[in-house]
Amino acid sequence: MKGKANNQNHLLIFLFIIFFLTKLIVIKHIPLINDEAYTLTISRYFSLSYFDHPPLMMWVSHCLHLFEIYQFYIFRIPFIAFGLLTSFFLYKITSKFYSKEAGATSTILYFVSPFFFFSGGFFVVPDASLNFAVAGATYIAVRLIFNREDSIYLWISLGLLLAIAFLSKYQAYLFGITLFIAFIIWRRNVLFTKHFCISLLISTSGLLPVFLWNIENSYSSFNFHGNRSSFGFDLIHVINSLFAQLFLLLPTTFFLIIISLMKSKTVISVNEKFLILLSLPIIIIFNILIIFSDNSFSHWSMVGWMLLIPFASNQLILMKSFKPQLITLKAASVFVIAVMISSILIHAKTGFITRNFDQKIPRWDNTRELLDWGHIAAILRKNLQKKELASLATLNWYDSGQLTSAFNYKHPVGVIGPNSNHFKYMDLTKKNFTTLIDVRIIHSKEHGGLSENILAYNYNITNKVDIPFYRGVRRYGTISVISIEKIQ
């Protein structure tokens, strides 16, 4: 038995080393996505909280900025660590409920999921710390509720993990409510004991920065996310969002979860009911938002699906029929997705997929999210004077984030207009913007409504110069350098 346990531990360590090395190999080769560049830009300015998300992600990045780090991939390392720790907690949860073999399978299913590979433990986005805190809090709660442990260290750990979750993303609020309900159902006798109150006090400290910042700023974050509920039904959006969740989780994992949930109520264990209580409200509520809002995103429910991965892993271990075929299908889907992502990354730099098309690039060939902003920044350095570089702005938060990062933060780029997100709370608002940068790919409508928009934002255009930029050997877009002046 001891030898078997050692083998399981060695397997777990081996898996974590493989996970870590795999991400280190690709860390430099995947460019900054818009959300990352924006995060790295606004995190240079410390704030109690931020417009888009609670502050933890920005605080972590801010600490690295203090060391004047410019290599963007360094900022990803803490989030890779969050992903590895999430895998560890999923292993512990699944091992307690089922077996160590199922636990190891959980770590693999988490790792190979496209969403959990990237957003759950690679990109500088809040999902990584959210998943870590939710998985960790779930594991600690299992010990407190079902093992009947009462160590003060466990209660403090639970409070700290919940605080981290609350500081990561707003989905954590719903998780906190369902976890409180779980204590009411399965261990109500500990409610309002000394240890419970200590844990509750620590966890609510994660809410304070967000609420204090919102009170000071007219509840901007809450209003922003509240306005996402457009109450407009869009069938195409619903279908796309459901398929996106399948892709982000992988259809084979989704299939295993559904099969496991279809068991008879008498067969579902108390432990499984606990995970269902924590996960399904998140999945259901955020999919309802998808149905009744076309301004919603499929990844909002993914932390709920994460808590059901133990179901999938156990179901896979117990399968007798078609198990080899399902494992083969899983491996094939992972391979296909890896090839697809690699091809998109190479195409974003070279345009090889549409190189043999006629002179016109097809409309579906849109790799703007993966533009080489370092190349765009180099063009601007070559064509603009120091005074112009010191007064740059764009019309949206993602372009300003990408440009500021590409300039290694030496030329902070502001935002004019309503699409500024947290930029409007930074010192950049005091700058006198005289140069507007508008980057468009070649098949976009050529600056449709641009003049009207700039005028609506209380600026006049005094000059405009268009500079082409290329993807591979073909022209792919235009950088418009627009001289503007504030209307008095």
DRENKOLDO-534969 format. One record per residue (C-alpha): x, y negated, z; residue number from 1. Coordinates in nm, 3 decimals. Each point is the difference from the previous one (the first is absolute). Example, Ala and Ser with C-alpha at 12.3 -4.5 7.8 and 13.67 -1.06 7.14 Angstrom:
<atoms>
x=1.230	y=0.450	z=0.780	seq=1 .
x=0.137	y=-0.344	z=-0.066	seq=2 .
</atoms>
This chain:
<atoms>
x=0.000	y=0.000	z=0.000	seq=1 .
x=0.284	y=-0.236	z=0.089	seq=2 .
x=0.169	y=0.069	z=-0.334	seq=3 .
x=-0.325	y=-0.073	z=-0.186	seq=4 .
x=-0.041	y=-0.329	z=0.187	seq=5 .
x=0.358	y=-0.096	z=-0.090	seq=6 .
x=-0.069	y=0.080	z=-0.365	seq=7 .
x=-0.309	y=-0.225	z=0.007	seq=8 .
x=0.203	y=-0.283	z=0.156	seq=9 .
x=0.275	y=0.043	z=-0.259	seq=10 .
x=-0.262	y=-0.008	z=-0.277	seq=11 .
x=-0.147	y=-0.323	z=0.139	seq=12 .
x=0.342	y=-0.168	z=0.022	seq=13 .
x=0.081	y=0.118	z=-0.353	seq=14 .
x=-0.328	y=-0.144	z=-0.131	seq=15 .
x=0.061	y=-0.336	z=0.164	seq=16 .
x=0.353	y=-0.017	z=-0.145	seq=17 .
x=-0.137	y=0.079	z=-0.348	seq=18 .
x=-0.276	y=-0.263	z=0.042	seq=19 .
x=0.249	y=-0.264	z=0.113	seq=20 .
x=0.260	y=0.072	z=-0.269	seq=21 .
x=-0.263	y=0.006	z=-0.275	seq=22 .
x=-0.117	y=-0.348	z=0.093	seq=23 .
x=0.355	y=-0.131	z=0.034	seq=24 .
x=0.077	y=0.127	z=-0.352	seq=25 .
x=-0.286	y=-0.200	z=-0.157	seq=26 .
x=0.004	y=-0.299	z=0.237	seq=27 .
x=0.199	y=-0.227	z=-0.236	seq=28 .
x=-0.168	y=0.111	z=-0.321	seq=29 .
x=-0.359	y=-0.096	z=0.078	seq=30 .
x=-0.041	y=-0.377	z=-0.035	seq=31 .
x=-0.170	y=-0.222	z=0.254	seq=32 .
x=-0.374	y=0.012	z=-0.047	seq=33 .
x=-0.195	y=-0.324	z=0.044	seq=34 .
x=-0.111	y=0.076	z=0.356	seq=35 .
x=0.357	y=0.070	z=0.109	seq=36 .
x=0.146	y=-0.314	z=-0.156	seq=37 .
x=-0.274	y=-0.210	z=0.157	seq=38 .
x=0.057	y=0.163	z=0.339	seq=39 .
x=0.375	y=-0.057	z=-0.011	seq=40 .
x=-0.057	y=-0.364	z=-0.095	seq=41 .
x=-0.253	y=-0.097	z=0.264	seq=42 .
x=0.177	y=0.203	z=0.271	seq=43 .
x=0.292	y=-0.242	z=-0.012	seq=44 .
x=-0.237	y=-0.236	z=0.181	seq=45 .
x=-0.085	y=0.142	z=0.342	seq=46 .
x=-0.365	y=-0.024	z=0.096	seq=47 .
x=-0.219	y=0.139	z=0.276	seq=48 .
x=-0.205	y=0.170	z=-0.273	seq=49 .
x=-0.055	y=-0.034	z=-0.374	seq=50 .
x=-0.285	y=-0.072	z=-0.239	seq=51 .
x=-0.021	y=0.340	z=-0.169	seq=52 .
x=0.094	y=0.250	z=0.269	seq=53 .
x=0.092	y=0.025	z=0.367	seq=54 .
x=0.365	y=-0.093	z=0.054	seq=55 .
x=0.201	y=0.316	z=0.073	seq=56 .
x=0.115	y=0.060	z=-0.357	seq=57 .
x=0.115	y=-0.362	z=-0.029	seq=58 .
x=0.166	y=0.007	z=0.343	seq=59 .
x=0.207	y=0.306	z=-0.098	seq=60 .
x=0.109	y=-0.172	z=-0.323	seq=61 .
x=0.068	y=-0.326	z=0.185	seq=62 .
x=0.246	y=0.179	z=0.231	seq=63 .
x=0.194	y=0.123	z=-0.305	seq=64 .
x=-0.007	y=-0.348	z=-0.155	seq=65 .
x=0.183	y=-0.127	z=0.310	seq=66 .
x=0.304	y=0.195	z=-0.125	seq=67 .
x=-0.020	y=-0.178	z=-0.341	seq=68 .
x=-0.064	y=0.327	z=-0.186	seq=69 .
x=-0.074	y=-0.049	z=-0.371	seq=70 .
x=-0.009	y=0.359	z=-0.126	seq=71 .
x=-0.373	y=0.065	z=-0.021	seq=72 .
x=0.034	y=0.375	z=0.048	seq=73 .
x=0.144	y=-0.045	z=0.352	seq=74 .
x=-0.338	y=-0.135	z=0.110	seq=75 .
x=-0.159	y=0.332	z=-0.101	seq=76 .
x=0.205	y=0.210	z=0.244	seq=77 .
x=-0.214	y=-0.076	z=0.312	seq=78 .
x=-0.309	y=0.098	z=-0.198	seq=79 .
x=0.163	y=0.324	z=-0.113	seq=80 .
x=0.061	y=0.065	z=0.371	seq=81 .
x=-0.369	y=-0.065	z=0.072	seq=82 .
x=-0.088	y=0.259	z=-0.264	seq=83 .
x=0.231	y=0.264	z=0.150	seq=84 .
x=-0.143	y=-0.060	z=0.347	seq=85 .
x=-0.352	y=0.032	z=-0.140	seq=86 .
x=0.095	y=0.337	z=-0.148	seq=87 .
x=0.137	y=0.107	z=0.339	seq=88 .
x=-0.323	y=-0.089	z=0.182	seq=89 .
x=-0.209	y=0.179	z=-0.264	seq=90 .
x=0.222	y=0.303	z=0.056	seq=91 .
x=-0.060	y=-0.019	z=0.376	seq=92 .
x=-0.378	y=-0.041	z=-0.037	seq=93 .
x=-0.034	y=0.284	z=-0.250	seq=94 .
x=0.229	y=0.229	z=0.201	seq=95 .
x=-0.210	y=-0.055	z=0.313	seq=96 .
x=-0.327	y=0.067	z=-0.182	seq=97 .
x=0.112	y=0.283	z=-0.228	seq=98 .
x=0.361	y=0.117	z=-0.038	seq=99 .
x=0.351	y=-0.128	z=-0.062	seq=100 .
x=-0.022	y=0.135	z=-0.354	seq=101 .
x=-0.308	y=-0.213	z=-0.059	seq=102 .
x=0.183	y=-0.291	z=0.165	seq=103 .
x=0.291	y=0.025	z=-0.244	seq=104 .
x=-0.253	y=0.018	z=-0.285	seq=105 .
x=-0.159	y=-0.323	z=0.127	seq=106 .
x=0.330	y=-0.185	z=-0.026	seq=107 .
x=0.041	y=0.121	z=-0.358	seq=108 .
x=-0.356	y=-0.097	z=-0.101	seq=109 .
x=0.055	y=-0.345	z=0.150	seq=110 .
x=0.331	y=-0.045	z=-0.178	seq=111 .
x=-0.115	y=0.105	z=-0.350	seq=112 .
x=-0.315	y=-0.216	z=0.006	seq=113 .
x=0.063	y=-0.301	z=-0.230	seq=114 .
x=-0.156	y=-0.242	z=0.247	seq=115 .
x=0.174	y=0.132	z=0.309	seq=116 .
x=0.332	y=0.031	z=-0.182	seq=117 .
x=-0.001	y=-0.367	z=-0.102	seq=118 .
x=-0.241	y=-0.205	z=0.213	seq=119 .
x=0.023	y=0.236	z=0.295	seq=120 .
x=0.376	y=-0.002	z=0.027	seq=121 .
x=0.193	y=-0.189	z=-0.266	seq=122 .
x=-0.141	y=-0.337	z=-0.106	seq=123 .
x=0.006	y=-0.300	z=0.233	seq=124 .
x=-0.375	y=0.013	z=0.061	seq=125 .
x=-0.205	y=0.037	z=0.321	seq=126 .
x=-0.124	y=0.353	z=-0.069	seq=127 .
x=0.331	y=0.153	z=0.113	seq=128 .
x=-0.014	y=-0.134	z=0.356	seq=129 .
x=-0.379	y=0.052	z=0.012	seq=130 .
x=0.032	y=0.369	z=-0.092	seq=131 .
x=0.284	y=0.049	z=0.250	seq=132 .
x=-0.196	y=-0.162	z=0.284	seq=133 .
x=-0.328	y=0.179	z=-0.081	seq=134 .
x=0.168	y=0.342	z=-0.030	seq=135 .
x=0.200	y=-0.062	z=0.320	seq=136 .
x=-0.302	y=-0.121	z=0.196	seq=137 .
x=-0.201	y=0.300	z=-0.121	seq=138 .
x=0.269	y=0.241	z=0.122	seq=139 .
x=0.026	y=-0.169	z=0.341	seq=140 .
x=-0.380	y=-0.004	z=0.030	seq=141 .
x=-0.010	y=0.375	z=-0.071	seq=142 .
x=0.229	y=0.058	z=0.295	seq=143 .
x=-0.200	y=-0.232	z=0.227	seq=144 .
x=-0.344	y=0.129	z=-0.099	seq=145 .
x=0.043	y=0.369	z=-0.071	seq=146 .
x=0.314	y=0.089	z=0.195	seq=147 .
x=-0.131	y=-0.201	z=0.294	seq=148 .
x=0.343	y=-0.156	z=0.053	seq=149 .
x=0.007	y=-0.318	z=0.204	seq=150 .
x=0.360	y=-0.126	z=-0.015	seq=151 .
x=0.034	y=-0.378	z=0.021	seq=152 .
x=0.256	y=0.023	z=-0.281	seq=153 .
x=-0.263	y=0.150	z=-0.231	seq=154 .
x=-0.249	y=-0.275	z=0.087	seq=155 .
x=0.263	y=-0.270	z=-0.060	seq=156 .
x=0.095	y=0.167	z=-0.328	seq=157 .
x=-0.364	y=0.006	z=-0.110	seq=158 .
x=-0.037	y=-0.369	z=0.082	seq=159 .
x=0.319	y=-0.091	z=-0.189	seq=160 .
x=-0.098	y=0.202	z=-0.307	seq=161 .
x=-0.346	y=-0.157	z=-0.009	seq=162 .
x=0.157	y=-0.345	z=0.034	seq=163 .
x=0.226	y=0.080	z=-0.297	seq=164 .
x=-0.305	y=0.115	z=-0.198	seq=165 .
x=-0.192	y=-0.321	z=0.083	seq=166 .
x=0.306	y=-0.204	z=-0.104	seq=167 .
x=0.021	y=0.188	z=-0.331	seq=168 .
x=-0.335	y=-0.006	z=-0.180	seq=169 .
x=-0.366	y=-0.070	z=0.069	seq=170 .
x=-0.105	y=0.363	z=-0.061	seq=171 .
x=0.157	y=0.071	z=0.339	seq=172 .
x=-0.289	y=-0.179	z=0.173	seq=173 .
x=-0.242	y=0.267	z=-0.123	seq=174 .
x=0.243	y=0.274	z=0.103	seq=175 .
x=0.022	y=-0.152	z=0.350	seq=176 .
x=-0.380	y=0.006	z=0.033	seq=177 .
x=-0.028	y=0.365	z=-0.109	seq=178 .
x=0.283	y=0.099	z=0.236	seq=179 .
x=-0.182	y=-0.169	z=0.288	seq=180 .
x=-0.313	y=0.198	z=-0.094	seq=181 .
x=0.208	y=0.319	z=0.002	seq=182 .
x=0.103	y=-0.069	z=0.362	seq=183 .
x=-0.366	y=-0.060	z=0.090	seq=184 .
x=-0.101	y=0.333	z=-0.154	seq=185 .
x=0.281	y=0.227	z=0.119	seq=186 .
x=0.161	y=-0.163	z=0.302	seq=187 .
x=-0.223	y=-0.271	z=0.137	seq=188 .
x=0.122	y=0.060	z=0.355	seq=189 .
x=0.324	y=-0.190	z=-0.076	seq=190 .
x=-0.179	y=-0.313	z=-0.119	seq=191 .
x=0.099	y=-0.301	z=0.209	seq=192 .
x=0.247	y=0.194	z=0.209	seq=193 .
x=0.326	y=-0.177	z=0.073	seq=194 .
x=0.188	y=0.174	z=-0.279	seq=195 .
x=-0.277	y=-0.059	z=-0.255	seq=196 .
x=-0.016	y=-0.371	z=0.087	seq=197 .
x=0.377	y=-0.036	z=-0.037	seq=198 .
x=-0.017	y=0.162	z=-0.344	seq=199 .
x=-0.298	y=-0.216	z=-0.098	seq=200 .
x=0.179	y=-0.316	z=0.111	seq=201 .
x=0.313	y=0.086	z=-0.200	seq=202 .
x=-0.203	y=0.084	z=-0.311	seq=203 .
x=-0.197	y=-0.327	z=0.009	seq=204 .
x=0.330	y=-0.192	z=0.002	seq=205 .
x=0.019	y=0.102	z=-0.368	seq=206 .
x=-0.320	y=-0.197	z=-0.065	seq=207 .
x=0.112	y=-0.324	z=0.164	seq=208 .
x=0.236	y=-0.138	z=-0.270	seq=209 .
x=-0.260	y=0.054	z=-0.271	seq=210 .
x=-0.287	y=-0.157	z=0.195	seq=211 .
x=0.208	y=-0.295	z=0.124	seq=212 .
x=0.125	y=-0.076	z=-0.351	seq=213 .
x=-0.351	y=0.022	z=-0.143	seq=214 .
x=-0.139	y=-0.227	z=0.271	seq=215 .
x=0.266	y=-0.257	z=-0.088	seq=216 .
x=-0.068	y=0.035	z=-0.374	seq=217 .
x=-0.380	y=0.001	z=-0.018	seq=218 .
x=-0.023	y=0.382	z=-0.014	seq=219 .
x=0.155	y=0.000	z=-0.348	seq=220 .
x=0.095	y=0.369	z=-0.002	seq=221 .
x=-0.339	y=0.118	z=0.119	seq=222 .
x=-0.180	y=-0.224	z=-0.251	seq=223 .
x=0.227	y=0.120	z=-0.282	seq=224 .
x=-0.067	y=0.368	z=0.063	seq=225 .
x=-0.367	y=-0.062	z=0.077	seq=226 .
x=-0.044	y=-0.165	z=-0.339	seq=227 .
x=0.122	y=0.316	z=-0.173	seq=228 .
x=-0.353	y=0.139	z=0.041	seq=229 .
x=-0.146	y=-0.135	z=-0.322	seq=230 .
x=-0.308	y=0.228	z=0.018	seq=231 .
x=0.026	y=0.060	z=-0.371	seq=232 .
x=-0.032	y=0.357	z=-0.128	seq=233 .
x=0.243	y=0.086	z=-0.279	seq=234 .
x=-0.024	y=0.364	z=-0.111	seq=235 .
x=0.334	y=-0.009	z=-0.186	seq=236 .
x=0.172	y=-0.138	z=0.311	seq=237 .
x=-0.155	y=0.272	z=0.217	seq=238 .
x=0.105	y=0.278	z=-0.239	seq=239 .
x=0.353	y=-0.141	z=-0.035	seq=240 .
x=0.035	y=-0.032	z=0.378	seq=241 .
x=-0.112	y=0.357	z=0.064	seq=242 .
x=0.239	y=0.135	z=-0.262	seq=243 .
x=0.276	y=-0.221	z=0.142	seq=244 .
x=-0.047	y=0.160	z=0.342	seq=245 .
x=0.030	y=0.343	z=-0.162	seq=246 .
x=0.322	y=-0.107	z=-0.170	seq=247 .
x=0.145	y=-0.165	z=0.311	seq=248 .
x=-0.068	y=0.307	z=0.215	seq=249 .
x=0.043	y=0.260	z=-0.282	seq=250 .
x=-0.307	y=0.199	z=-0.115	seq=251 .
x=0.134	y=0.328	z=0.144	seq=252 .
x=0.028	y=-0.149	z=0.349	seq=253 .
x=-0.347	y=-0.152	z=-0.034	seq=254 .
x=-0.138	y=0.339	z=-0.107	seq=255 .
x=0.155	y=0.171	z=0.305	seq=256 .
x=-0.146	y=-0.263	z=0.235	seq=257 .
x=-0.350	y=0.031	z=-0.146	seq=258 .
x=0.008	y=0.382	z=0.016	seq=259 .
x=0.110	y=-0.018	z=0.363	seq=260 .
x=-0.275	y=-0.250	z=0.091	seq=261 .
x=-0.266	y=0.222	z=-0.156	seq=262 .
x=0.042	y=0.263	z=0.272	seq=263 .
x=-0.296	y=0.079	z=0.222	seq=264 .
x=-0.045	y=-0.231	z=0.297	seq=265 .
x=0.041	y=0.296	z=0.233	seq=266 .
x=0.344	y=0.071	z=-0.149	seq=267 .
x=0.135	y=-0.357	z=0.028	seq=268 .
x=0.207	y=-0.028	z=0.316	seq=269 .
x=-0.012	y=-0.284	z=0.252	seq=270 .
x=0.344	y=-0.112	z=-0.120	seq=271 .
x=-0.127	y=-0.021	z=-0.357	seq=272 .
x=-0.307	y=-0.195	z=0.113	seq=273 .
x=0.240	y=-0.245	z=0.165	seq=274 .
x=0.186	y=-0.060	z=-0.328	seq=275 .
x=-0.328	y=-0.027	z=-0.190	seq=276 .
x=-0.123	y=-0.266	z=0.244	seq=277 .
x=0.316	y=-0.204	z=-0.048	seq=278 .
x=0.020	y=0.032	z=-0.379	seq=279 .
x=-0.347	y=0.013	z=-0.155	seq=280 .
x=-0.124	y=-0.343	z=0.121	seq=281 .
x=0.303	y=-0.160	z=-0.170	seq=282 .
x=-0.056	y=0.196	z=-0.321	seq=283 .
x=-0.376	y=-0.056	z=-0.009	seq=284 .
x=-0.006	y=-0.368	z=0.094	seq=285 .
x=0.272	y=-0.105	z=-0.242	seq=286 .
x=-0.155	y=0.200	z=-0.281	seq=287 .
x=-0.332	y=-0.173	z=0.072	seq=288 .
x=0.190	y=-0.328	z=-0.040	seq=289 .
x=0.127	y=0.129	z=-0.335	seq=290 .
x=-0.358	y=0.071	z=-0.110	seq=291 .
x=-0.134	y=-0.341	z=0.102	seq=292 .
x=0.299	y=-0.216	z=-0.090	seq=293 .
x=0.202	y=-0.031	z=-0.320	seq=294 .
x=0.270	y=-0.178	z=0.202	seq=295 .
x=0.103	y=0.312	z=0.193	seq=296 .
x=0.291	y=0.243	z=-0.029	seq=297 .
x=0.015	y=0.378	z=0.001	seq=298 .
x=0.299	y=0.020	z=0.236	seq=299 .
x=-0.195	y=-0.149	z=0.295	seq=300 .
x=-0.130	y=0.345	z=0.094	seq=301 .
x=0.333	y=0.185	z=-0.026	seq=302 .
x=0.083	y=-0.006	z=0.372	seq=303 .
x=-0.321	y=0.196	z=0.052	seq=304 .
x=0.101	y=0.259	z=-0.260	seq=305 .
x=0.340	y=0.025	z=0.172	seq=306 .
x=-0.165	y=0.125	z=0.320	seq=307 .
x=-0.161	y=0.282	z=-0.201	seq=308 .
x=0.329	y=0.127	z=-0.145	seq=309 .
x=0.027	y=0.256	z=0.288	seq=310 .
x=-0.326	y=0.153	z=-0.132	seq=311 .
x=0.152	y=0.034	z=-0.347	seq=312 .
x=0.322	y=0.153	z=0.126	seq=313 .
x=-0.177	y=0.259	z=0.214	seq=314 .
x=-0.238	y=0.085	z=-0.282	seq=315 .
x=0.296	y=0.058	z=-0.232	seq=316 .
x=0.172	y=0.226	z=0.252	seq=317 .
x=-0.318	y=0.208	z=0.054	seq=318 .
x=-0.086	y=0.034	z=-0.369	seq=319 .
x=0.007	y=0.353	z=-0.135	seq=320 .
x=-0.144	y=-0.041	z=-0.347	seq=321 .
x=0.164	y=-0.231	z=-0.256	seq=322 .
x=0.264	y=-0.119	z=0.248	seq=323 .
x=0.295	y=0.041	z=-0.242	seq=324 .
x=-0.200	y=-0.169	z=-0.275	seq=325 .
x=-0.087	y=-0.296	z=0.224	seq=326 .
x=0.362	y=-0.043	z=0.110	seq=327 .
x=0.108	y=0.014	z=-0.364	seq=328 .
x=-0.263	y=-0.259	z=-0.091	seq=329 .
x=0.116	y=-0.222	z=0.288	seq=330 .
x=0.363	y=0.023	z=-0.112	seq=331 .
x=-0.099	y=-0.070	z=-0.362	seq=332 .
x=-0.206	y=-0.307	z=0.098	seq=333 .
x=0.291	y=-0.138	z=0.205	seq=334 .
x=0.235	y=0.056	z=-0.294	seq=335 .
x=-0.239	y=-0.166	z=-0.246	seq=336 .
x=-0.047	y=-0.303	z=0.226	seq=337 .
x=0.377	y=-0.031	z=0.054	seq=338 .
x=0.058	y=0.007	z=-0.377	seq=339 .
x=-0.283	y=-0.246	z=-0.059	seq=340 .
x=0.129	y=-0.250	z=0.260	seq=341 .
x=0.357	y=0.032	z=-0.131	seq=342 .
x=-0.120	y=-0.059	z=-0.355	seq=343 .
x=-0.194	y=-0.311	z=0.102	seq=344 .
x=0.305	y=-0.140	z=0.181	seq=345 .
x=0.225	y=0.059	z=-0.302	seq=346 .
x=-0.265	y=-0.139	z=-0.235	seq=347 .
x=-0.032	y=-0.315	z=0.213	seq=348 .
x=0.368	y=-0.071	z=-0.074	seq=349 .
x=0.032	y=0.125	z=-0.357	seq=350 .
x=-0.350	y=0.021	z=-0.150	seq=351 .
x=0.091	y=0.338	z=-0.153	seq=352 .
x=-0.357	y=0.133	z=-0.002	seq=353 .
x=-0.126	y=-0.268	z=-0.240	seq=354 .
x=0.329	y=-0.069	z=-0.177	seq=355 .
x=-0.121	y=0.163	z=-0.323	seq=356 .
x=-0.334	y=-0.184	z=-0.004	seq=357 .
x=-0.060	y=-0.276	z=-0.254	seq=358 .
x=0.115	y=-0.351	z=0.077	seq=359 .
x=-0.282	y=-0.051	z=0.248	seq=360 .
x=0.033	y=0.153	z=0.349	seq=361 .
x=-0.329	y=0.173	z=0.092	seq=362 .
x=-0.214	y=-0.162	z=0.267	seq=363 .
x=0.020	y=0.301	z=0.232	seq=364 .
x=0.379	y=-0.034	z=0.016	seq=365 .
x=-0.002	y=-0.220	z=0.310	seq=366 .
x=0.303	y=0.043	z=0.228	seq=367 .
x=-0.018	y=-0.344	z=0.157	seq=368 .
x=0.007	y=0.147	z=0.352	seq=369 .
x=0.344	y=0.144	z=-0.086	seq=370 .
x=0.152	y=-0.302	z=-0.174	seq=371 .
x=0.371	y=-0.060	z=0.044	seq=372 .
x=-0.029	y=-0.322	z=0.198	seq=373 .
x=0.378	y=-0.014	z=0.039	seq=374 .
x=0.016	y=-0.048	z=-0.378	seq=375 .
x=-0.267	y=-0.271	z=0.016	seq=376 .
x=0.184	y=-0.175	z=0.286	seq=377 .
x=0.324	y=0.010	z=-0.204	seq=378 .
x=-0.178	y=-0.166	z=-0.295	seq=379 .
x=-0.133	y=-0.274	z=0.229	seq=380 .
x=0.344	y=-0.061	z=0.156	seq=381 .
x=0.144	y=-0.040	z=-0.348	seq=382 .
x=-0.266	y=-0.241	z=-0.122	seq=383 .
x=-0.089	y=-0.208	z=0.306	seq=384 .
x=0.189	y=-0.263	z=0.194	seq=385 .
x=0.053	y=0.015	z=0.377	seq=386 .
x=-0.273	y=-0.258	z=0.060	seq=387 .
x=-0.251	y=0.210	z=-0.194	seq=388 .
x=0.105	y=0.321	z=0.176	seq=389 .
x=-0.059	y=-0.173	z=0.334	seq=390 .
x=-0.361	y=-0.087	z=-0.085	seq=391 .
x=-0.141	y=0.319	z=-0.154	seq=392 .
x=-0.355	y=0.128	z=0.036	seq=393 .
x=-0.227	y=0.256	z=-0.163	seq=394 .
x=-0.377	y=0.049	z=-0.004	seq=395 .
x=-0.009	y=0.314	z=0.218	seq=396 .
x=0.160	y=0.169	z=0.300	seq=397 .
x=0.144	y=0.299	z=-0.185	seq=398 .
x=0.199	y=-0.198	z=-0.258	seq=399 .
x=0.136	y=-0.230	z=0.270	seq=400 .
x=0.098	y=0.299	z=0.211	seq=401 .
x=0.176	y=0.170	z=-0.290	seq=402 .
x=0.184	y=-0.313	z=-0.111	seq=403 .
x=0.114	y=-0.094	z=0.350	seq=404 .
x=0.133	y=0.353	z=0.052	seq=405 .
x=0.171	y=-0.003	z=-0.340	seq=406 .
x=0.170	y=-0.328	z=0.094	seq=407 .
x=0.129	y=0.169	z=0.320	seq=408 .
x=-0.212	y=-0.254	z=0.194	seq=409 .
x=0.230	y=-0.290	z=-0.104	seq=410 .
x=-0.284	y=-0.170	z=-0.190	seq=411 .
x=-0.329	y=0.047	z=0.190	seq=412 .
x=-0.291	y=-0.004	z=-0.245	seq=413 .
x=-0.332	y=-0.140	z=0.119	seq=414 .
x=-0.355	y=0.048	z=-0.123	seq=415 .
x=-0.250	y=-0.257	z=-0.121	seq=416 .
x=-0.368	y=0.080	z=-0.015	seq=417 .
x=-0.223	y=0.231	z=0.207	seq=418 .
x=0.184	y=0.327	z=-0.073	seq=419 .
x=0.276	y=-0.070	z=0.252	seq=420 .
x=-0.081	y=0.237	z=0.291	seq=421 .
x=0.253	y=-0.058	z=0.281	seq=422 .
x=0.206	y=-0.250	z=-0.202	seq=423 .
x=-0.239	y=-0.275	z=0.107	seq=424 .
x=0.109	y=0.049	z=0.363	seq=425 .
x=0.370	y=-0.042	z=-0.074	seq=426 .
x=0.216	y=-0.313	z=-0.009	seq=427 .
x=0.002	y=0.023	z=-0.380	seq=428 .
x=-0.332	y=-0.185	z=-0.005	seq=429 .
x=0.190	y=-0.319	z=0.090	seq=430 .
x=0.215	y=0.019	z=-0.313	seq=431 .
x=-0.062	y=-0.216	z=-0.304	seq=432 .
x=-0.046	y=0.255	z=-0.277	seq=433 .
x=0.109	y=-0.134	z=-0.339	seq=434 .
x=0.060	y=0.321	z=-0.195	seq=435 .
x=-0.260	y=0.270	z=-0.051	seq=436 .
x=0.105	y=0.346	z=-0.125	seq=437 .
x=-0.263	y=0.206	z=-0.182	seq=438 .
x=0.106	y=0.350	z=-0.112	seq=439 .
x=-0.224	y=0.184	z=-0.246	seq=440 .
x=0.042	y=0.322	z=-0.194	seq=441 .
x=-0.038	y=-0.028	z=-0.374	seq=442 .
x=-0.354	y=0.135	z=-0.041	seq=443 .
x=-0.149	y=-0.222	z=0.272	seq=444 .
x=-0.220	y=-0.287	z=-0.106	seq=445 .
x=0.248	y=-0.276	z=-0.070	seq=446 .
x=-0.043	y=-0.227	z=0.300	seq=447 .
x=-0.377	y=-0.001	z=-0.028	seq=448 .
x=-0.137	y=-0.262	z=0.239	seq=449 .
x=0.346	y=-0.079	z=0.139	seq=450 .
x=-0.025	y=-0.376	z=-0.052	seq=451 .
x=-0.347	y=-0.011	z=0.155	seq=452 .
x=0.117	y=0.199	z=0.302	seq=453 .
x=0.300	y=-0.221	z=0.063	seq=454 .
x=-0.218	y=-0.309	z=-0.028	seq=455 .
x=-0.249	y=0.154	z=0.243	seq=456 .
x=0.288	y=0.047	z=0.246	seq=457 .
x=0.068	y=-0.375	z=-0.018	seq=458 .
x=0.302	y=0.009	z=-0.231	seq=459 .
x=0.072	y=-0.136	z=-0.348	seq=460 .
x=0.217	y=0.174	z=-0.260	seq=461 .
x=0.276	y=-0.226	z=-0.135	seq=462 .
x=0.196	y=0.259	z=-0.203	seq=463 .
x=-0.002	y=0.371	z=-0.082	seq=464 .
x=0.277	y=0.223	z=-0.139	seq=465 .
x=-0.056	y=0.366	z=-0.092	seq=466 .
x=0.292	y=0.242	z=0.034	seq=467 .
x=-0.037	y=0.358	z=-0.132	seq=468 .
x=0.119	y=0.298	z=0.200	seq=469 .
x=0.057	y=0.354	z=-0.117	seq=470 .
x=-0.061	y=0.357	z=0.112	seq=471 .
x=0.267	y=0.210	z=-0.164	seq=472 .
x=0.050	y=-0.146	z=-0.347	seq=473 .
x=-0.352	y=-0.132	z=-0.052	seq=474 .
x=-0.154	y=-0.322	z=0.121	seq=475 .
x=-0.239	y=0.080	z=0.282	seq=476 .
x=-0.109	y=-0.333	z=0.141	seq=477 .
x=0.039	y=-0.372	z=0.051	seq=478 .
x=0.134	y=-0.206	z=0.288	seq=479 .
x=-0.169	y=-0.340	z=-0.009	seq=480 .
x=0.192	y=-0.272	z=0.180	seq=481 .
x=-0.256	y=-0.274	z=0.064	seq=482 .
x=0.088	y=-0.342	z=0.136	seq=483 .
x=-0.277	y=-0.120	z=0.228	seq=484 .
x=-0.072	y=-0.306	z=0.213	seq=485 .
x=-0.237	y=-0.041	z=0.290	seq=486 .
x=-0.306	y=-0.216	z=-0.068	seq=487 .
x=-0.004	y=-0.278	z=0.257	seq=488 .
</atoms>
